[in-house]
Amino acid sequence: MVLLSQVIGALLGLLGIILGAFGAHRLKKSFNQDQMASFETGVKYQMYHALVLLMIGFNFNLETKFEQYMVLSFIVGTLLFSFSIYGLCISSSKGKKLKFLGPVTPVGGLLLTLGWIMLFYSFIDTLF
């Protein structure tokens, strides 16, 4: 599970750079200002959580189910949150908004929040 956290973290970081550059150079021409801002939010959150996954992979053994669920919350949350935003922005710019993705974004955000709560708890737990 440690390796999974590190590999997924590195892959999300790589994709974040590629998608950020793609958005800044190619999509900028077809996106309005709100779509661009939303796309950038997806990239930022993806990069933040790529770094969190790397940090967790290097600092936790990920042997307990709790730690494994924390990692899965970050992975699935990032995929649902950021990639639903990408899909909404791209489809909207083409005039065919994929509305079913709208409810996916907050589910991803909820999983990210859960991951952060679990990370916070794991730090508090080691203090006491």
N, C-alpha and C positions, 0 to 999 in steps of 0.2 A: 504494500500500500504506500510505503514511503516513495518508492520509485514511481508509482502512478502519480502521486502528488507532484513530484518534480517534473516528470515528463509532460503531464497535462499543463502544469504551470508554464513550462518553457514553450509548449505549443501555443497556448493562449497568448503568451507574450509575443511570439513570432507573428501570429495572426493579427494581433493588435497593431503591430507596426505596419504590416502589409495593408490591413483595412484602413488604418489611419491615413496612410499615404494615398491609397486608392480614393478615399473620401475627399482628401484635400486637393487632389489633382484631377481626378476624373469626374467624381460625382458632384463636385462643386458647381459644375456647369449645368447640371440638370436638377439640382436641389434648390428649393427656396431656403430662406434663412432659418425657418423653424425646423425643416428637415435636416439641415446641416447641423444645427445645434443638437438635435436629438441623436443623430448619428455619432457626433463627437462624444455625447454622454455615454453611448454604448461602448465606444472605444475606451474611454477613460475608465469606466467600471470594469471592463475586461482586463485592462492593464493592471489596475489596482489588485484585482483578485488573482491575476497571474503571479504577481509578486507575493501575495499572501500564501498561495499554494506552494511556492518555492520556499518561503520562510518556514512554513509548517513542515514541509518535506525534509528540511535540513535540521529542524529543532525538535521534532517529535518522533517517537518510535512508531506511532500509529498502530499499536498492538491492540488497543481496546476498541470495542465496538463504538464507544462514544467518540473517540478520535477519528475513526473511520467514517462515521456519519457526518462529523464536522467537515471532513474533506469532501465527501459526496455532496454536502449542502453547498459548498463553495463551487464545485465543478458544475453540478446541475443548475444551480442558481445563476451562474455566469452564462451558461449556454442559453437558458431560457430568457434571462433578462436582456443580455446584449444582442443575441442573435434575433430575438423577436423585434427589437428596435431596428436592426438592420433590415429585416424583412419588411417591416412597416414603412420605413423611409423609402426604400428602393421601389416597393410596389406602389406606394403613393405617388412617387415622382413619375411613374409611368401611367398614372391614371387608373390603376387597378388595385386599390388598396386591399391588402389581405386582412380584412377586419377580424378574422378569427385569431390573429396574433395579438390583438389588443389585450385580452385577458391573460395572455401568457406572461407578459412583462411583469405585472405585479406578483404573480406566483414566483417568478425568478427572484424578484426583489425580496419576497418573504423568505425564500430559501437562503439568500445572501445574509439577511438579517439573522436568521437562525444560526448560520455558520459563525457569525460574529458573536452572538450570544454564547455559543458553545466554546469559542476560543476564549472569550472573557472568563467564562466559568472555569475553564481548564487552568488559567493563570491564577484565579482566586483560590481554586482548589489546592494548588501547589503551595500557596502562602500559608494555608491553615492546615 
